[in-house]
Amino acid sequence: MQRELHWFKEIEKYAPRAFSESENRNEDKPKMAFIKEHEKLIKEGEKWMKGTAKFYTLAAALIAAVVFAAAITIPGGNHDDTGIPNFSKENTFKVFAVSDALSLFLSIASVLIYLSILTTRYAEDDFLFALPSRLIFGLVTPFLSVTFMMIAYSSAIYLLFGEKKAWILITLAALACLPVTLYGICSFPSLWN
């Protein structure tokens, strides 16, 4: 639909002004004729966008729940008398805290982006810029959220086990890249469909 709208806008730019006000045999102006001609495509686009948005809203909400739970169950626990995390002085703990917070914020942003897609009025002009840009942001934010979630997970495991064994860090880094890479490969082709 976006491609069709781009074509229409380009033709509209170069066509004489009188053509944009003229009517066809059904007494439709060019814009109305375009809308009627592409009604089925608009409905299909709306159905696809809503289905995609519903799925990713659920996925982003699950990510938010997981990283929120990770934030309140701090690796290594807290000091009994002060409540301060045991590993609070460690740089790896700071990496955990920052990446977990970023993952939470990005997944919540993703939920909000997809909710905005679900509540859009789906007018033909929405398919030109608003919906495609929201979809792109909606696909990028959970990707980044999963990336930061894997960084938080890896840093938590390293905090608990990695100080004594350097090979754990190398193994974690390699394995943490796997889900992020798979998510990117599986999600981003939908941008070009």
FIZA-43512 format. One record per residue (C-alpha): x, y, z; residue in three letters. Coordinates in Angstrom, 2 decimals, decimal comma, padded with zeros to 5 digits. Layout:
# FIZA-43512
((X; Y; Z); 'ALA');
...
//
This chain:
# FIZA-43512
((000,00; 000,00; 000,00); 'MET');
((002,85; 002,35; 000,83); 'GLN');
((004,35; 001,87; -002,63); 'ARG');
((001,01; 002,60; -004,28); 'GLU');
((000,62; 005,79; -002,24); 'LEU');
((004,12; 006,92; -003,21); 'HIS');
((003,24; 006,43; -006,88); 'TRP');
((000,01; 008,36; -006,45); 'PHE');
((001,80; 011,26; -004,72); 'LYS');
((004,49; 011,38; -007,43); 'GLU');
((001,94; 011,42; -010,24); 'ILE');
((-000,05; 014,05; -008,37); 'GLU');
((003,06; 016,27; -008,23); 'LYS');
((003,65; 016,21; -011,98); 'TYR');
((000,06; 016,14; -013,25); 'ALA');
((-001,52; 019,45; -014,19); 'PRO');
((-003,57; 020,99; -011,37); 'ARG');
((-006,78; 020,67; -013,41); 'ALA');
((-006,44; 016,87; -013,43); 'PHE');
((-006,61; 016,68; -009,64); 'SER');
((-010,01; 018,41; -009,71); 'GLU');
((-011,44; 016,57; -012,71); 'SER');
((-013,86; 013,68; -012,25); 'GLU');
((-014,07; 010,31; -013,97); 'ASN');
((-017,25; 008,79; -015,39); 'ARG');
((-018,31; 007,75; -011,87); 'ASN');
((-017,94; 011,38; -010,77); 'GLU');
((-014,94; 010,52; -008,58); 'ASP');
((-011,95; 012,80; -008,24); 'LYS');
((-008,51; 011,10; -008,50); 'PRO');
((-008,06; 010,75; -004,74); 'LYS');
((-011,48; 009,12; -004,29); 'MET');
((-010,91; 006,84; -007,30); 'ALA');
((-007,57; 005,79; -005,80); 'PHE');
((-009,20; 004,99; -002,45); 'ILE');
((-011,98; 002,96; -004,07); 'LYS');
((-009,51; 001,10; -006,28); 'GLU');
((-007,28; 000,19; -003,33); 'HIS');
((-009,97; -000,55; -000,74); 'GLU');
((-009,13; -004,26; -000,64); 'LYS');
((-005,41; -003,52; -000,26); 'LEU');
((-006,14; -001,13; 002,62); 'ILE');
((-008,21; -003,81; 004,40); 'LYS');
((-005,49; -006,43; 003,86); 'GLU');
((-002,84; -004,02; 005,13); 'GLY');
((-004,92; -003,23; 008,19); 'GLU');
((-005,45; -006,93; 008,93); 'LYS');
((-001,73; -007,69; 008,55); 'TRP');
((-000,68; -004,70; 010,68); 'MET');
((-003,11; -005,58; 013,47); 'LYS');
((-002,03; -009,23; 013,49); 'GLY');
((001,62; -008,26; 013,62); 'THR');
((001,00; -005,66; 016,32); 'ALA');
((-000,96; -008,10; 018,50); 'LYS');
((001,79; -010,70; 018,33); 'PHE');
((004,60; -008,26; 019,09); 'TYR');
((002,63; -006,57; 021,88); 'THR');
((002,39; -009,92; 023,64); 'LEU');
((006,07; -010,69; 023,04); 'ALA');
((007,19; -007,26; 024,29); 'ALA');
((004,98; -007,58; 027,38); 'ALA');
((006,56; -010,95; 028,17); 'LEU');
((010,04; -009,46; 027,80); 'ILE');
((009,05; -006,61; 030,11); 'ALA');
((007,79; -009,08; 032,71); 'ALA');
((011,00; -011,12; 032,57); 'VAL');
((013,37; -008,17; 032,87); 'VAL');
((011,26; -006,61; 035,63); 'PHE');
((011,49; -009,86; 037,57); 'ALA');
((015,25; -009,91; 036,98); 'ALA');
((015,53; -006,36; 038,32); 'ALA');
((013,81; -007,15; 041,60); 'ILE');
((015,59; -010,48; 042,14); 'THR');
((019,11; -009,13; 042,07); 'ILE');
((021,90; -011,65; 041,36); 'PRO');
((023,84; -012,46; 044,50); 'GLY');
((021,12; -011,14; 046,79); 'GLY');
((021,22; -008,20; 049,20); 'ASN');
((022,97; -007,49; 052,50); 'HIS');
((020,56; -008,40; 055,29); 'ASP');
((021,19; -005,30; 057,37); 'ASP');
((021,34; -002,60; 054,64); 'THR');
((019,41; -004,07; 051,70); 'GLY');
((022,21; -003,02; 049,33); 'ILE');
((023,03; -005,61; 046,63); 'PRO');
((026,02; -007,79; 047,50); 'ASN');
((027,68; -007,12; 044,15); 'PHE');
((026,89; -003,38; 044,01); 'SER');
((030,58; -002,42; 043,88); 'LYS');
((031,31; -004,70; 040,92); 'GLU');
((031,43; -003,21; 037,41); 'ASN');
((029,64; -006,29; 036,09); 'THR');
((026,73; -005,53; 038,41); 'PHE');
((026,50; -002,04; 036,93); 'LYS');
((026,39; -003,60; 033,45); 'VAL');
((023,61; -005,88; 034,68); 'PHE');
((021,59; -003,03; 036,18); 'ALA');
((021,91; -000,69; 033,20); 'VAL');
((021,23; -003,35; 030,56); 'SER');
((018,26; -004,71; 032,51); 'ASP');
((016,79; -001,21; 032,85); 'ALA');
((017,33; -000,48; 029,14); 'LEU');
((015,67; -003,76; 028,23); 'SER');
((012,68; -002,91; 030,42); 'LEU');
((012,30; 000,59; 028,99); 'PHE');
((012,64; -000,61; 025,39); 'LEU');
((010,12; -003,41; 025,83); 'SER');
((007,61; -001,01; 027,39); 'ILE');
((008,24; 001,42; 024,54); 'ALA');
((007,59; -001,44; 022,12); 'SER');
((004,27; -002,24; 023,80); 'VAL');
((003,24; 001,42; 023,51); 'LEU');
((004,29; 001,59; 019,86); 'ILE');
((002,26; -001,50; 019,00); 'TYR');
((-000,73; -000,22; 020,94); 'LEU');
((-000,54; 002,95; 018,84); 'SER');
((-000,59; 000,75; 015,72); 'ILE');
((-003,65; -001,10; 017,02); 'LEU');
((-005,53; 002,13; 017,74); 'THR');
((-004,73; 003,88; 014,46); 'THR');
((-007,71; 004,76; 012,28); 'ARG');
((-006,08; 003,06; 009,22); 'TYR');
((-006,84; 005,81; 006,74); 'ALA');
((-005,05; 005,48; 003,41); 'GLU');
((-002,59; 008,26; 004,25); 'ASP');
((-001,57; 006,43; 007,45); 'ASP');
((000,02; 003,76; 005,25); 'PHE');
((002,37; 006,33; 003,71); 'LEU');
((004,52; 007,27; 006,72); 'PHE');
((002,81; 006,80; 010,10); 'ALA');
((002,23; 003,05; 010,09); 'LEU');
((005,48; 002,02; 008,35); 'PRO');
((007,60; 004,15; 010,69); 'SER');
((005,76; 002,82; 013,75); 'ARG');
((006,27; -000,72; 012,50); 'LEU');
((010,00; -000,12; 012,03); 'ILE');
((010,34; 001,35; 015,53); 'PHE');
((008,18; -001,48; 016,81); 'GLY');
((010,53; -004,08; 015,32); 'LEU');
((013,73; -002,34; 016,41); 'VAL');
((012,75; -001,76; 020,06); 'THR');
((012,11; -005,43; 020,97); 'PRO');
((015,28; -006,40; 019,10); 'PHE');
((017,27; -003,97; 021,25); 'LEU');
((015,33; -005,09; 024,31); 'SER');
((016,25; -008,74; 023,71); 'VAL');
((019,87; -007,68; 023,11); 'THR');
((020,04; -005,85; 026,44); 'PHE');
((018,20; -008,69; 028,16); 'MET');
((020,88; -011,11; 026,98); 'MET');
((023,60; -008,73; 028,18); 'ILE');
((021,88; -008,55; 031,59); 'ALA');
((021,58; -012,32; 031,75); 'TYR');
((025,21; -012,84; 030,75); 'SER');
((026,45; -010,32; 033,28); 'SER');
((024,36; -011,93; 036,04); 'ALA');
((025,78; -015,36; 035,25); 'ILE');
((029,28; -013,90; 035,11); 'TYR');
((028,75; -012,24; 038,49); 'LEU');
((027,82; -015,54; 040,05); 'LEU');
((030,27; -017,89; 038,32); 'PHE');
((032,65; -016,07; 036,00); 'GLY');
((035,24; -014,49; 038,29); 'GLU');
((036,96; -017,81; 038,78); 'LYS');
((036,58; -019,14; 035,24); 'LYS');
((037,31; -016,88; 032,27); 'ALA');
((036,00; -019,44; 029,79); 'TRP');
((032,50; -018,82; 031,13); 'ILE');
((032,59; -015,25; 029,81); 'LEU');
((033,62; -016,40; 026,32); 'ILE');
((030,96; -019,11; 026,26); 'THR');
((028,28; -016,71; 027,51); 'LEU');
((029,17; -014,07; 024,94); 'ALA');
((028,92; -016,62; 022,13); 'ALA');
((025,65; -018,10; 023,37); 'LEU');
((024,08; -014,70; 024,12); 'ALA');
((024,58; -013,71; 020,49); 'CYS');
((022,56; -016,70; 019,26); 'LEU');
((019,02; -015,63; 020,30); 'PRO');
((019,66; -012,03; 019,31); 'VAL');
((020,89; -013,11; 015,87); 'THR');
((017,96; -015,49; 015,39); 'LEU');
((015,49; -012,79; 016,39); 'TYR');
((017,02; -010,37; 013,90); 'GLY');
((017,00; -012,91; 011,08); 'ILE');
((013,41; -013,93; 011,75); 'CYS');
((011,91; -010,48; 012,42); 'SER');
((013,49; -008,04; 010,04); 'PHE');
((012,52; -009,74; 006,75); 'PRO');
((008,92; -008,73; 007,54); 'SER');
((009,99; -005,14; 006,86); 'LEU');
((010,49; -005,96; 003,19); 'TRP');
((007,33; -008,05; 002,66); 'ASN');
//
